[in-house]
């Protein structure tokens, strides 16, 4: 079963909606990098049982994201912040070439700092 790294992000956003068992299985599989067989042995169930539980949990996470779109919105915010930062850099560089204003230079530094902070 190939690991979808996006599940880790979805788990961070929506993990509390899952059952404790589903969340535990996802954490074992994605965070602790245990195999299905290792999880099955630790939990006293079959490998197929672990696989089915993980697949159901993943499916629920993707379904929740389809409805709420929080991860997609976060990605858009990060992309927007990067774009804002790039524009502020361009303004600052233009300002430096034309020696227009120290205030513009100072403000573009602040804009870039805020944009970078928000995108983290």
C-alpha positions in Angstrom: 0.0 0.0 0.0 1.6 3.2 -1.1 1.7 6.0 1.4 0.0 9.3 0.5 1.9 12.0 2.3 -1.1 14.3 2.0 -2.9 12.1 4.5 -0.5 13.3 7.2 -1.6 16.9 6.6 -5.3 15.9 6.5 -4.8 13.9 9.7 -3.4 17.0 11.4 -6.5 19.0 10.3 -9.2 16.5 10.7 -7.8 13.7 12.9 -10.0 14.5 15.9 -13.1 13.6 13.8 -11.8 10.0 13.4 -12.2 7.3 16.0 -9.3 6.9 18.4 -8.5 3.5 16.8 -8.4 5.0 13.3 -6.3 7.8 14.4 -3.9 5.4 16.2 -3.6 3.3 13.1 -2.8 6.3 10.9 -0.2 7.5 13.4 1.4 4.1 13.5 1.5 3.9 9.7 2.3 7.5 8.7 4.1 9.0 11.7 5.9 5.9 13.1 6.4 4.3 9.7 5.2 0.9 10.9 4.2 -1.7 8.4 0.7 -3.1 8.3 2.1 -6.4 9.7 3.7 -4.6 12.6 0.6 -2.7 13.4 -1.5 -5.9 13.2 0.9 -7.7 15.5 0.9 -4.9 18.1 -2.9 -4.5 18.0 -3.7 -8.3 17.9 -5.7 -8.1 14.6 -5.1 -9.2 11.1 -3.0 -7.3 8.6 -6.1 -7.0 6.4 -8.1 -5.5 9.3 -5.4 -2.8 9.8 -5.4 -2.1 6.0 -9.2 -1.8 5.9 -9.2 0.5 9.0 -6.5 2.7 7.4 -8.3 2.9 4.1 -11.6 3.8 5.8 -9.9 6.5 7.8 -8.1 7.9 4.7 -11.4 7.9 2.8 -13.1 9.8 5.6 -10.3 12.4 5.7 -10.5 12.9 1.9 -14.3 13.2 2.1 -14.1 15.8 4.9 -11.5 17.8 2.9 -13.8 17.6 -0.1 -16.5 19.2 1.9 -14.6 21.7 4.1 -11.6 22.5 1.8 -9.4 23.8 4.7 -6.2 22.2 3.4 -6.9 23.6 -0.1 -7.5 27.0 1.4 -4.3 26.9 3.4 -2.4 26.0 0.2 -4.0 29.0 -1.5 -3.1 31.3 1.4 0.5 30.1 1.3 0.7 30.6 -2.4 -0.8 34.1 -2.1 1.6 35.1 0.7 4.5 34.0 -1.5 3.2 36.1 -4.4 2.7 39.1 -2.1 6.3 38.6 -0.8 7.6 38.5 -4.4 5.7 41.6 -5.4 7.0 43.4 -2.3 10.6 42.4 -3.3 10.0 43.8 -6.8 8.8 47.0 -5.4 11.7 47.2 -3.0 14.2 46.5 -5.8 12.6 49.2 -8.1 12.6 51.6 -5.2 16.3 51.0 -4.6 17.1 51.5 -8.3 15.2 54.8 -8.4 16.0 56.0 -4.9 12.4 56.9 -4.4 11.8 56.5 -0.7 13.2 55.0 2.5 9.6 54.6 3.8 8.7 52.4 0.8 11.8 50.3 1.4 10.9 49.9 5.1 7.3 49.0 4.3 8.2 46.4 1.8 10.4 44.7 4.3 7.5 44.6 6.8 5.1 43.3 4.1 7.6 40.5 3.2 8.1 39.6 6.8 4.3 39.4 7.4 3.8 37.4 4.3 6.6 35.0 5.2 5.3 34.6 8.7 1.7 33.8 7.5 2.9 31.3 4.9 4.8 29.2 7.5 
